[in-house]
């Protein structure tokens, strides 16, 4: 069976109740659940949460919450991988045969069902441990600068001071939408950022990290603008 696991703890600090706060008409987590449903990739869509209200909202929108996440995996310092591994282990303890698992973030309103399907194809065809979304940096990272303790500017890579943007290698970063993986890779904690992963490239306008209120407002504006384009 193929399973989607959506991690959604209740203790968001910068944007309280972020996972179920309404975003463009429905709870944020509902966009991820709906995309998983529309992809038709999954036998089960599970939300891993420590919060009863999040569980209720998730179930209302069609996900299942067959267990409550332990508190030891719900603090500010818990990474995503152990949460998914816990869910995979729970599934295996139910004597269920799981062949692929997709971690879908609860705060990914731009997620597209066709990208989820393509990610599954890439996981299967590549033989890799993971397939996950990436997007390109909008500015060459080789020409990045930092502000030193004295308040002055320094380049991270001074050797690229005279390099033209078109002459440096394109760089990518994690798009933070979904991560297809093989059950054993999740259980063993294998790193996703490795040669055993295949990238699913997304355009930059389809990616928005939502950590602050400013991020949220920008994401809503982008989402509404893209929705208008779809109507036209």
C-alpha positions in Angstrom: 0.0 0.0 0.0 1.0 3.6 -0.5 0.5 6.0 2.4 0.6 9.8 2.7 1.7 11.1 6.2 1.0 14.7 7.0 2.9 15.9 10.2 0.9 18.6 12.0 1.7 19.3 15.6 -0.3 21.8 17.6 2.5 24.0 19.1 3.3 26.5 16.3 4.8 29.6 17.9 5.3 32.2 15.2 1.8 31.7 13.7 -0.4 30.1 16.3 -2.6 27.3 15.1 -1.0 27.6 11.7 -1.9 24.1 10.5 -5.7 24.7 10.9 -5.8 28.5 10.4 -8.0 29.4 7.5 -6.0 30.1 4.3 -8.0 31.4 1.3 -11.3 29.8 2.4 -10.4 26.6 4.3 -8.0 25.3 7.0 -4.4 25.3 5.8 -4.1 21.5 6.3 -7.1 20.9 4.1 -5.1 22.0 1.0 -2.6 19.2 1.6 -5.2 16.6 2.3 -7.2 17.6 -0.8 -4.1 17.4 -3.0 -3.3 14.0 -1.7 -6.9 12.9 -2.4 -6.8 14.3 -5.9 -3.5 12.6 -6.8 -5.2 9.2 -6.3 -1.8 7.8 -5.3 -2.8 6.7 -1.8 -4.5 3.9 0.0 -4.5 5.9 3.2 -3.9 9.6 4.1 -2.8 9.9 7.7 -2.3 13.0 9.8 0.3 12.6 12.6 -0.6 15.1 15.3 -0.6 15.6 19.1 -3.5 18.0 19.0 -7.2 16.9 19.2 -8.5 20.0 17.3 -6.1 19.4 14.4 -7.2 15.7 14.4 -10.8 16.7 14.2 -10.2 19.1 11.3 -8.1 16.6 9.5 -10.8 13.9 9.8 -13.5 16.4 8.7 -11.6 16.9 5.4 -11.1 13.2 4.7 -7.8 12.2 6.4 -7.5 9.6 9.1 -5.9 10.0 12.5 -5.4 6.4 13.7 -3.0 7.4 16.5 -2.0 10.5 18.5 1.7 11.4 18.2 3.6 11.1 21.5 4.8 14.3 23.2 8.4 13.2 22.8 7.9 13.8 19.0 5.9 17.0 19.3 8.3 19.6 20.6 10.0 22.6 18.9 13.2 20.6 18.2 11.7 17.4 16.7 12.7 16.9 13.0 10.3 15.6 10.4 12.1 12.3 9.7 11.6 10.8 13.2 7.9 11.7 13.0 7.5 9.9 9.7 9.5 6.9 10.9 7.2 6.7 14.0 4.1 6.6 11.6 5.8 4.0 9.4 6.6 1.8 12.4 3.0 2.1 13.6 1.8 0.9 10.2 4.1 -2.0 10.1 3.0 -3.0 13.6 -0.5 -3.3 12.2 0.8 -5.9 9.8 0.3 -3.7 6.8 2.5 -4.0 3.8 3.8 -0.5 2.9 5.8 -0.1 -0.2 6.1 3.7 -0.4 5.4 6.6 1.9 4.9 10.3 1.1 5.5 12.9 3.7 3.3 16.0 2.8 3.7 19.2 4.8 0.5 20.6 6.3 1.5 24.1 5.3 1.9 23.6 1.5 -1.1 25.3 -0.1 0.6 25.5 -3.5 1.0 21.7 -3.7 -0.2 20.1 -6.9 -1.7 16.6 -7.2 0.1 16.1 -10.6 3.4 16.8 -8.9 2.7 14.2 -6.3 1.9 11.7 -9.0 5.1 12.6 -10.9 7.1 12.2 -7.7 5.8 8.7 -7.2 6.8 7.9 -10.8 10.3 9.2 -10.2 10.7 7.3 -7.0 9.7 4.1 -8.7 11.7 4.6 -11.9 14.9 5.9 -10.3 15.4 3.2 -7.7 16.3 6.0 -5.2 15.4 6.2 -1.5 13.6 9.5 -1.9 12.0 11.9 -4.4 11.3 15.4 -3.2 10.5 18.9 -4.4 13.1 21.5 -5.1 13.2 24.9 -6.7 16.0 27.2 -7.9 17.4 30.1 -5.9 16.4 33.4 -7.5 19.9 34.9 -7.1 23.3 33.1 -7.6 24.4 31.8 -4.3 28.0 32.2 -5.4 27.5 36.0 -5.2 25.9 35.9 -1.7 27.1 38.4 0.9 27.1 38.4 4.7 27.3 41.2 7.3 30.2 40.6 9.6 30.3 41.4 13.4 31.7 44.8 12.6 28.6 45.6 10.5 30.5 45.5 7.2 29.9 43.5 4.1 31.8 40.4 3.1 31.3 37.9 0.3 30.8 34.2 1.1 32.7 33.4 -2.1 35.1 36.3 -2.9 36.4 34.4 -5.9 33.1 35.1 -7.7 33.2 38.9 -7.3 33.6 39.3 -11.0 31.5 36.3 -12.1 28.4 37.0 -14.2 25.1 35.4 -13.1 24.9 33.4 -16.3 28.4 32.0 -15.8 27.8 30.4 -12.4 26.1 27.1 -11.7 22.4 27.1 -10.9 21.6 26.1 -7.3 18.5 24.7 -5.8 16.9 24.4 -2.3 14.2 22.2 -0.7 10.8 23.4 -1.7 9.2 22.0 1.4 6.1 20.4 -0.1 6.4 16.6 -0.2 8.9 13.8 0.1 8.3 10.4 -1.3 10.4 7.8 0.3 10.8 4.0 0.8 9.7 2.8 4.2 13.1 1.4 5.1 14.7 4.7 4.2 12.4 6.5 6.7 12.9 3.9 9.4 16.7 4.0 9.0 16.8 7.8 9.0 18.6 7.9 5.7 19.3 11.5 4.7 17.2 12.9 1.9 19.9 15.4 0.7 22.1 12.8 -0.9 22.9 11.0 -4.2 20.1 8.5 -3.4 17.4 11.1 -3.9 15.8 12.4 -7.2 14.6 16.0 -7.4 11.1 17.1 -8.5 11.7 20.6 -9.9 9.1 23.2 -9.3 8.9 26.8 -10.6 9.7 29.4 -8.0 6.2 30.9 -8.1 4.8 27.6 -6.9 6.9 27.6 -3.7 6.3 29.6 -0.6 7.8 28.9 2.9 5.3 30.0 5.5 6.9 30.7 8.8 5.9 34.3 9.6 2.8 36.5 9.3 4.5 38.3 6.4 5.0 34.9 4.7 1.4 34.1 5.2 0.1 37.4 3.8 2.4 37.1 0.8 1.3 33.5 0.2 -2.4 34.4 0.2 -1.8 37.2 -2.3 0.1 34.8 -4.6 -2.5 32.1 -4.2 -5.3 34.5 -5.1 -3.4 35.9 -8.1 -2.8 32.4 -9.4 -6.4 31.4 -8.8 -7.5 34.4 -11.0 -5.2 33.3 -13.7 -6.7 29.8 -13.6 -10.2 31.4 -14.0 -9.2 33.5 -17.0 
